[in-house]
């Protein structure tokens, strides 16, 4: 994919806006799907939808469906009507939106991944993962079988885990807890830390929205949901990047794996991040990026 650049060699702001708008739209659809996956709509889920939609209003401006769901959510919260006709109507509206825009979830692999990220947020929005929600994730996995996205992160991470959980027809509490942890790692952290929390609110992630590979040096830290460290390094080298042995002033990118705890400062890999932060503050040009940003750019470079 050819990314339009500005005069400084960075992605054009208009391109970034369009990209972020599309990402927000697909994530919203997944979020709605997850919120109603258990066939109910609880107050916590409504509050989650309300907060997320308000946080993303600038990306979703002009989207009538987003506006309608937000209006329903605000009326429900203002009147504390988590039960009754209003909620039934809201759930009906959400189901209608999902049905009308079903094709958007599979327009391309990136759209599907953003939809799945939204789905993981939605099923955990009430801090509980029930059997219907696990089944919904499994059904989504089956929907993308044979598509390119089936072999990408985080689809490849979830497919085997969910399949193993459902294989014997019994979901144990240990299996449920393990899947909750996996979903939280994929969506950037526990929901108690906020809708827009994610790792980026705790880690000193830079504002870099696009990673350039040819001739650039990379250092990886933490555990990656995409795969083993060697697999990640191989992908970087495939598109022209170079693997660095450690953090130096000449390093271009430190990529932080998405399977790590938000309590990074208290872990061994946190020392590497702190050293990178110090160099970045000195103006060396070093960028600290999340696994998600790295993967988005990797897929773009491969297109």
C-alpha positions as CSV (number, residue, x, y, z in Angstrom):
1,X,0.0,0.0,0.0
2,X,1.4,3.4,-0.9
3,X,0.9,5.8,2.0
4,X,0.7,9.5,1.1
5,X,3.4,11.4,2.9
6,X,3.7,15.1,3.9
7,X,6.7,17.3,3.4
8,X,8.4,15.8,6.4
9,X,8.1,12.3,5.2
10,X,5.3,11.4,7.6
11,X,1.8,10.1,6.7
12,X,-0.4,12.9,5.4
13,X,-2.8,14.1,8.1
14,X,-5.8,13.6,5.8
15,X,-4.8,10.0,5.3
16,X,-4.5,9.5,9.0
17,X,-7.9,11.0,9.6
18,X,-9.5,8.7,7.0
19,X,-7.6,5.7,8.4
20,X,-8.7,6.4,12.0
21,X,-12.3,7.1,10.9
22,X,-12.5,3.7,9.1
23,X,-10.9,2.0,12.1
24,X,-13.3,3.6,14.5
25,X,-16.3,2.6,12.4
26,X,-15.3,-1.1,12.2
27,X,-14.4,-1.2,15.9
28,X,-17.8,0.3,16.7
29,X,-19.6,-2.4,14.8
30,X,-17.6,-5.1,16.6
31,X,-18.3,-3.4,19.9
32,X,-22.0,-3.3,19.3
33,X,-21.9,-7.0,18.3
34,X,-20.1,-7.9,21.5
35,X,-22.4,-5.9,23.7
36,X,-25.5,-7.8,22.5
37,X,-23.8,-11.2,22.1
38,X,-25.4,-12.5,25.3
39,X,-28.8,-11.4,24.1
40,X,-29.1,-8.8,26.9
41,X,-28.0,-5.2,27.3
42,X,-26.9,-4.3,30.8
43,X,-26.2,-1.0,32.4
44,X,-22.5,-1.5,32.4
45,X,-22.6,-2.3,28.7
46,X,-24.6,0.8,28.0
47,X,-22.2,2.9,30.0
48,X,-19.3,1.4,28.1
49,X,-21.0,2.2,24.7
50,X,-21.8,5.7,25.8
51,X,-18.2,6.4,26.9
52,X,-16.6,4.8,23.8
53,X,-18.9,6.6,21.4
54,X,-18.3,10.0,23.0
55,X,-14.5,9.4,23.0
56,X,-14.7,8.6,19.3
57,X,-17.2,11.3,18.2
58,X,-14.6,13.1,16.2
59,X,-13.9,10.0,14.1
60,X,-17.5,9.0,13.8
61,X,-19.0,12.4,13.0
62,X,-21.7,12.1,10.4
63,X,-22.3,8.4,11.1
64,X,-26.1,8.3,11.8
65,X,-25.9,4.8,13.4
66,X,-23.3,5.9,15.9
67,X,-25.4,9.0,16.8
68,X,-28.6,6.9,17.2
69,X,-26.9,4.4,19.6
70,X,-25.3,7.2,21.6
71,X,-28.7,8.9,21.9
72,X,-30.3,5.7,23.1
73,X,-27.4,5.1,25.6
74,X,-27.6,8.7,27.0
75,X,-31.4,8.5,27.6
76,X,-31.0,5.1,29.2
77,X,-28.3,6.3,31.6
78,X,-30.0,9.6,32.4
79,X,-33.3,7.8,33.3
80,X,-31.6,4.7,34.8
81,X,-33.7,2.5,32.6
82,X,-31.5,-0.6,32.2
83,X,-34.6,-2.7,31.8
84,X,-37.9,-2.2,29.9
85,X,-39.0,-1.1,26.5
86,X,-36.3,1.5,25.9
87,X,-33.6,-1.1,26.3
88,X,-35.5,-3.6,24.1
89,X,-35.7,-0.8,21.4
90,X,-32.0,0.0,21.8
91,X,-31.1,-3.7,21.4
92,X,-33.3,-3.9,18.3
93,X,-31.6,-0.9,16.8
94,X,-28.2,-2.4,17.4
95,X,-29.2,-5.7,15.7
96,X,-30.6,-3.7,12.8
97,X,-27.3,-1.8,12.4
98,X,-25.3,-5.1,12.5
99,X,-27.5,-6.7,9.9
100,X,-27.5,-3.7,7.6
101,X,-23.7,-3.3,7.8
102,X,-22.6,-6.9,8.0
103,X,-20.5,-6.7,4.9
104,X,-18.3,-4.0,6.4
105,X,-16.8,-6.4,8.9
106,X,-15.1,-8.3,6.1
107,X,-14.2,-5.6,3.5
108,X,-10.5,-6.3,4.0
109,X,-8.3,-8.0,6.7
110,X,-7.6,-4.8,8.6
111,X,-11.4,-4.1,8.8
112,X,-12.0,-7.6,10.1
113,X,-9.3,-7.2,12.8
114,X,-10.6,-3.9,13.9
115,X,-14.1,-5.4,14.1
116,X,-12.7,-8.3,16.2
117,X,-10.9,-5.9,18.6
118,X,-14.2,-4.1,19.1
119,X,-15.9,-7.5,19.6
120,X,-13.5,-8.3,22.4
121,X,-14.2,-5.0,24.1
122,X,-18.0,-5.6,23.7
123,X,-18.1,-9.0,25.2
124,X,-16.2,-7.9,28.3
125,X,-18.0,-4.6,28.7
126,X,-20.0,-5.9,31.7
127,X,-16.9,-7.5,33.3
128,X,-18.3,-11.0,32.6
129,X,-17.8,-13.5,29.8
130,X,-20.7,-15.9,29.4
131,X,-21.2,-19.0,27.2
132,X,-23.2,-17.1,24.6
133,X,-20.3,-14.6,24.2
134,X,-17.7,-17.3,23.9
135,X,-19.9,-18.9,21.2
136,X,-20.2,-15.6,19.4
137,X,-16.4,-15.3,19.2
138,X,-16.2,-18.9,17.9
139,X,-18.9,-18.2,15.3
140,X,-17.0,-15.1,14.1
141,X,-13.9,-17.2,13.7
142,X,-15.8,-19.6,11.5
143,X,-17.1,-16.7,9.4
144,X,-13.5,-15.7,8.5
145,X,-12.3,-19.3,7.8
146,X,-10.6,-19.3,4.4
147,X,-10.1,-15.5,4.4
148,X,-6.7,-13.9,4.6
149,X,-7.4,-12.5,8.0
150,X,-7.7,-16.0,9.5
151,X,-3.9,-16.2,9.7
152,X,-3.4,-12.8,11.2
153,X,-3.1,-11.5,14.7
154,X,-5.2,-11.7,16.8
155,X,-7.4,-14.1,14.9
156,X,-4.7,-16.8,14.9
157,X,-4.3,-16.3,18.7
158,X,-8.0,-16.7,19.5
159,X,-8.9,-19.4,17.0
160,X,-7.0,-22.3,18.7
161,X,-7.9,-21.1,22.3
162,X,-11.6,-20.8,21.7
163,X,-11.7,-24.0,19.7
164,X,-10.0,-25.9,22.5
165,X,-12.4,-24.5,25.1
166,X,-15.5,-25.5,23.1
167,X,-14.1,-28.9,21.9
168,X,-15.4,-31.0,24.8
169,X,-18.7,-29.1,25.2
170,X,-17.9,-28.0,28.7
171,X,-16.5,-24.5,29.6
172,X,-14.7,-24.6,32.9
173,X,-14.1,-21.5,35.0
174,X,-10.4,-21.9,34.5
175,X,-10.9,-21.8,30.8
176,X,-13.2,-18.9,31.1
177,X,-10.7,-16.9,33.2
178,X,-7.9,-17.8,30.7
179,X,-9.9,-16.5,27.8
180,X,-10.8,-13.3,29.7
181,X,-7.1,-12.7,30.2
182,X,-6.3,-13.3,26.6
183,X,-9.0,-10.9,25.4
184,X,-7.8,-8.3,27.8
185,X,-4.3,-8.6,26.5
186,X,-5.6,-8.3,22.9
187,X,-7.7,-5.2,23.6
188,X,-4.9,-3.5,25.7
189,X,-5.8,-4.1,29.3
190,X,-8.6,-4.6,31.8
191,X,-11.8,-2.7,31.4
192,X,-11.6,-1.3,34.9
193,X,-8.8,1.0,33.6
194,X,-11.1,2.8,31.1
195,X,-12.4,2.5,27.6
196,X,-9.5,4.4,26.0
197,X,-6.9,3.1,28.5
198,X,-5.0,0.4,26.8
199,X,-1.2,0.1,27.2
200,X,-0.6,3.5,25.6
201,X,-2.0,5.4,28.6
202,X,0.6,3.8,30.9
203,X,3.5,3.2,28.5
204,X,5.3,6.1,27.0
205,X,4.1,5.3,23.5
206,X,5.0,8.0,21.0
207,X,2.4,9.5,18.7
208,X,3.9,7.7,15.7
209,X,0.9,6.3,13.7
210,X,3.0,4.6,10.9
211,X,6.2,2.6,11.0
212,X,8.6,2.8,8.1
213,X,10.6,-0.4,7.5
214,X,13.2,-0.1,4.7
215,X,16.6,0.6,6.2
216,X,15.2,1.3,9.7
217,X,16.4,-0.5,12.9
218,X,14.1,-2.3,15.3
219,X,14.4,-3.7,18.8
220,X,11.6,-5.8,20.2
221,X,10.7,-6.2,23.9
222,X,8.0,-8.2,25.8
223,X,5.8,-11.0,24.5
224,X,4.1,-10.7,21.2
225,X,0.6,-11.9,20.4
226,X,1.6,-12.1,16.8
227,X,3.9,-14.9,17.5
228,X,7.4,-15.8,18.6
229,X,10.2,-13.2,18.7
230,X,11.9,-14.8,15.8
231,X,8.7,-14.8,13.7
232,X,8.4,-11.0,14.4
233,X,12.0,-10.4,13.5
234,X,11.7,-12.4,10.3
235,X,8.7,-10.3,9.2
236,X,10.6,-7.1,9.9
237,X,13.6,-8.3,7.8
238,X,11.2,-9.4,5.0
239,X,10.0,-5.8,4.4
240,X,13.5,-4.3,4.6
241,X,13.9,-3.6,8.3
242,X,17.0,-4.4,10.4
243,X,17.1,-6.0,13.8
244,X,19.1,-4.2,16.5
245,X,20.8,-6.0,19.4
246,X,19.7,-3.4,22.0
247,X,18.7,0.2,22.8
248,X,21.1,2.7,21.3
249,X,20.8,6.3,20.2
250,X,20.8,5.1,16.6
251,X,17.8,2.9,17.1
252,X,14.7,3.9,15.1
253,X,11.9,1.8,16.8
254,X,11.3,0.0,20.0
255,X,8.2,-2.3,19.5
256,X,6.4,-3.3,22.7
257,X,4.7,-6.7,22.6
258,X,0.9,-6.7,23.2
259,X,0.9,-9.7,25.6
260,X,2.6,-7.9,28.4
261,X,1.1,-6.6,31.6
262,X,0.2,-2.9,32.0
263,X,2.5,-3.0,35.1
264,X,5.4,-2.8,32.7
265,X,7.5,-0.6,35.0
266,X,7.8,-3.4,37.6
267,X,8.9,-6.0,35.1
268,X,12.3,-6.8,33.6
269,X,11.4,-5.6,30.1
270,X,10.5,-2.2,31.6
271,X,14.2,-1.3,31.9
272,X,14.5,-1.4,28.2
273,X,11.5,0.8,27.8
274,X,12.9,3.3,30.3
275,X,16.2,3.5,28.4
276,X,14.4,4.1,25.2
277,X,12.3,6.8,26.8
278,X,15.5,8.6,27.9
279,X,16.9,8.5,24.4
280,X,13.6,9.7,22.9
281,X,13.5,12.6,25.3
282,X,17.0,13.6,24.1
283,X,15.6,14.0,20.6
284,X,17.3,11.0,19.0
285,X,14.2,10.3,16.9
286,X,13.6,6.9,18.6
287,X,10.0,5.9,18.5
288,X,8.3,3.6,21.0
289,X,5.3,1.9,19.4
290,X,2.8,-0.8,20.3
291,X,2.5,-4.2,18.7
292,X,-0.8,-3.0,17.1
293,X,0.8,0.0,15.4
294,X,3.7,-2.1,14.2
295,X,1.3,-4.8,12.8
296,X,-0.9,-2.2,11.0
297,X,2.2,-0.8,9.3
298,X,3.6,-4.3,8.5
299,X,0.3,-5.3,6.8
300,X,0.4,-2.0,4.9
301,X,4.0,-2.6,3.8
302,X,3.1,-6.1,2.6
303,X,0.0,-5.0,0.6
